[in-house]
Amino acid sequence: MSNTDLLEEIRNGAEQLYMYSARGVKLPNLDVAQNLRDRIVRASDIVHRRLANEVKELNTALHNCTEEGGRLRTVIEESNTRIHHLTESLLGARAEIDGKDDEIKWRDDEIDRLVMICDELDPQLRELTNQIEERDRRIGTLNEQLHELLNASEGLERNADRLLRESEQLRINLEQANHVIAERDILINRYRNALNTCRDERDVALARYMTE
């Protein structure tokens, strides 16, 4: 998956967690929040590793450019020193300088080329520095978002534990209520049997009385 797809997955997961935690939407089951959290953490880790690798590559490129720039500056300084020496030689040996015009021209061209290379590298170095700073900011933002998501996930876990405790208490209450109902049914059956017995005895007594 691309970084964009991973960031979209993190955003969607965060929205679902927020919906379950802040808007009171009932969780289908307790595994949903944990799965969302795991997917967010995995996606965040992948993005973090990719960004870290990109930053490492940029740092390597910047280091190489810096070394190349240092080498070019050394070459320029050496060339300037040699030009200075040649200039001093020109003051004392004009004839020799005339014979070295081609060499001086070549050196001037080389210096111009090196200066152009340095001018071309400077914007690239600045651009690389800006990219590294931007990626650092993005990594910082992602870390903050991940921290917020982890906090929200922990809140969901606490709510889930509370719901489990309340569910267990409800189960106990229901068992107690069923027990009370069973005892009530027993008493009702006893009273009904006693009432039937009384009715039977009354009918017998009434029959005897009518017979007498």
C-alpha positions as CSV (number, residue, x, y, z in Angstrom):
1,M,0.0,0.0,0.0
2,S,1.1,3.5,-0.7
3,N,1.7,6.1,2.1
4,T,-1.5,7.8,0.9
5,D,-3.5,4.6,1.3
6,L,-2.0,4.0,4.7
7,L,-2.8,7.5,5.9
8,E,-6.4,7.0,4.6
9,E,-6.6,3.8,6.6
10,I,-5.3,5.6,9.7
11,R,-7.9,8.4,9.2
12,N,-10.8,6.0,8.7
13,G,-9.8,3.9,11.7
14,A,-9.5,7.1,13.8
15,E,-12.9,8.2,12.7
16,Q,-14.5,4.9,13.6
17,L,-12.8,4.9,17.0
18,Y,-14.0,8.4,17.6
19,M,-17.6,7.4,16.5
20,Y,-17.6,4.5,19.0
21,S,-15.9,6.5,21.9
22,A,-17.3,10.1,21.5
23,R,-20.7,9.6,19.8
24,G,-21.9,6.7,21.8
25,V,-22.2,4.3,18.9
26,K,-22.5,0.8,20.2
27,L,-19.6,-1.6,19.4
28,P,-20.6,-4.7,17.5
29,N,-18.2,-6.6,19.7
30,L,-15.1,-6.0,21.8
31,D,-12.7,-7.1,19.1
32,V,-13.7,-4.2,16.8
33,A,-11.9,-1.6,18.8
34,Q,-8.8,-3.7,19.3
35,N,-8.7,-4.6,15.5
36,L,-9.1,-0.9,14.6
37,R,-6.3,0.0,17.0
38,D,-4.0,-2.7,15.7
39,R,-4.6,-1.6,12.1
40,I,-3.9,2.0,13.0
41,V,-0.7,1.1,14.8
42,R,0.5,-1.2,12.0
43,A,-0.2,1.5,9.3
44,S,1.5,4.1,11.4
45,D,4.6,1.9,11.9
46,I,4.8,1.3,8.2
47,V,4.5,5.0,7.4
48,H,7.0,5.9,10.1
49,R,9.5,3.3,8.8
50,R,9.1,4.5,5.2
51,L,9.5,8.2,6.2
52,A,12.5,7.3,8.3
53,N,14.1,5.5,5.3
54,E,13.4,8.5,3.1
55,V,14.9,10.8,5.6
56,K,17.9,8.5,5.9
57,E,18.3,8.5,2.1
58,L,18.0,12.3,2.0
59,N,20.5,12.7,4.8
60,T,22.9,10.4,2.9
61,A,22.4,12.5,-0.3
62,L,22.9,15.7,1.7
63,H,26.0,14.3,3.2
64,N,27.3,13.3,-0.2
65,C,26.5,16.7,-1.6
66,T,28.2,18.4,1.3
67,E,31.3,16.3,0.8
68,E,31.2,17.1,-2.9
69,G,30.8,20.8,-2.1
70,G,33.7,20.6,0.3
71,R,35.8,18.9,-2.3
72,L,34.9,21.5,-4.9
73,R,35.6,24.3,-2.4
74,T,39.0,22.8,-1.8
75,V,39.6,22.6,-5.6
76,I,38.5,26.2,-5.9
77,E,40.8,27.3,-3.1
78,E,43.7,25.4,-4.6
79,S,42.9,26.9,-8.0
80,N,42.8,30.4,-6.5
81,T,46.1,29.7,-4.7
82,R,47.7,28.6,-8.0
83,I,46.2,31.5,-9.8
84,H,47.6,33.8,-7.1
85,H,51.0,32.2,-7.6
86,L,50.6,32.5,-11.4
87,T,49.7,36.2,-11.0
88,E,52.9,36.8,-9.0
89,S,54.8,35.0,-11.6
90,L,53.2,37.3,-14.3
91,L,54.7,40.4,-12.6
92,G,58.2,39.0,-12.9
93,A,58.0,37.0,-16.1
94,R,55.6,38.5,-18.7
95,A,57.1,36.4,-21.5
96,E,56.5,33.2,-19.6
97,I,52.9,34.3,-19.0
98,D,52.4,34.8,-22.7
99,G,53.4,31.2,-23.2
100,K,50.9,30.1,-20.5
101,D,47.8,31.9,-21.8
102,D,46.2,28.7,-22.9
103,E,46.8,27.1,-19.5
104,I,45.4,30.1,-17.7
105,K,42.4,30.1,-20.0
106,W,41.8,26.5,-19.3
107,R,42.2,27.1,-15.5
108,D,39.8,30.0,-15.8
109,D,37.3,27.8,-17.6
110,E,37.7,25.1,-14.9
111,I,37.1,27.7,-12.2
112,D,34.0,28.9,-13.9
113,R,32.8,25.3,-14.3
114,L,33.4,24.6,-10.6
115,V,31.7,27.8,-9.6
116,M,28.7,26.9,-11.8
117,I,28.6,23.4,-10.1
118,C,28.7,25.0,-6.7
119,D,25.9,27.4,-7.7
120,E,23.8,24.5,-9.0
121,L,24.4,22.4,-5.8
122,D,23.5,25.2,-3.4
123,P,19.8,25.3,-4.4
124,Q,19.7,21.5,-4.3
125,L,21.2,21.5,-0.8
126,R,18.7,24.0,0.3
127,E,15.9,22.0,-1.2
128,L,17.1,18.8,0.5
129,T,17.3,20.6,3.8
130,N,13.7,21.9,3.3
131,Q,12.5,18.4,2.5
132,I,14.1,17.0,5.5
133,E,12.5,19.6,7.8
134,E,9.1,19.1,6.1
135,R,9.4,15.3,6.7
136,D,10.4,15.9,10.3
137,R,7.3,18.0,10.8
138,R,5.2,15.3,9.1
139,I,6.7,12.6,11.4
140,G,6.0,14.8,14.4
141,T,2.4,15.3,13.3
142,L,1.9,11.6,12.7
143,N,3.4,10.8,16.1
144,E,1.0,13.2,17.8
145,Q,-2.0,11.7,15.9
146,L,-0.8,8.2,16.9
147,H,-0.6,9.3,20.5
148,E,-4.2,10.7,20.4
149,L,-5.4,7.5,18.7
150,L,-3.7,5.3,21.4
151,N,-5.3,7.4,24.1
152,A,-8.7,7.1,22.5
153,S,-8.2,3.3,22.2
154,E,-7.3,3.0,25.8
155,G,-10.5,4.9,26.7
156,L,-12.5,2.4,24.7
157,E,-10.8,-0.5,26.5
158,R,-11.7,1.1,29.8
159,N,-15.3,1.5,28.7
160,A,-15.4,-2.1,27.5
161,D,-14.2,-3.3,30.9
162,R,-16.9,-1.2,32.6
163,L,-19.6,-2.7,30.3
164,L,-18.4,-6.2,31.1
165,R,-18.6,-5.6,34.8
166,E,-22.1,-4.1,34.4
167,S,-23.2,-7.1,32.2
168,E,-22.0,-9.5,34.8
169,Q,-23.9,-7.6,37.5
170,L,-27.0,-7.7,35.3
171,R,-26.6,-11.5,34.9
172,I,-26.4,-11.9,38.6
173,N,-29.5,-9.8,39.1
174,L,-31.4,-11.8,36.5
175,E,-30.4,-15.0,38.2
176,Q,-31.6,-13.7,41.5
177,A,-34.9,-12.5,39.9
178,N,-35.4,-15.9,38.3
179,H,-34.8,-17.6,41.7
180,V,-37.4,-15.3,43.3
181,I,-39.9,-16.0,40.5
182,A,-39.4,-19.7,41.0
183,E,-40.0,-19.5,44.7
184,R,-43.1,-17.4,44.0
185,D,-44.4,-20.1,41.6
186,I,-43.9,-22.7,44.2
187,L,-45.8,-20.7,46.8
188,I,-48.6,-20.1,44.2
189,N,-48.9,-23.8,43.5
190,R,-49.0,-24.6,47.2
191,Y,-51.8,-22.1,47.7
192,R,-53.7,-23.4,44.7
193,N,-53.4,-27.0,45.9
194,A,-54.5,-25.9,49.4
195,L,-57.4,-24.0,47.8
196,N,-58.5,-27.1,45.8
197,T,-58.3,-29.2,48.9
198,C,-60.5,-26.8,50.8
199,R,-62.9,-26.8,47.9
200,D,-63.0,-30.6,47.8
201,E,-63.6,-30.7,51.6
202,R,-66.3,-28.1,51.3
203,D,-68.0,-30.1,48.5
204,V,-67.8,-33.3,50.6
205,A,-69.2,-31.5,53.7
206,L,-72.0,-30.0,51.6
207,A,-72.9,-33.3,50.1
208,R,-73.1,-34.9,53.5
209,Y,-75.2,-32.1,54.8
210,M,-77.6,-32.4,51.8
211,T,-77.8,-36.1,52.4
212,E,-78.7,-35.8,56.0
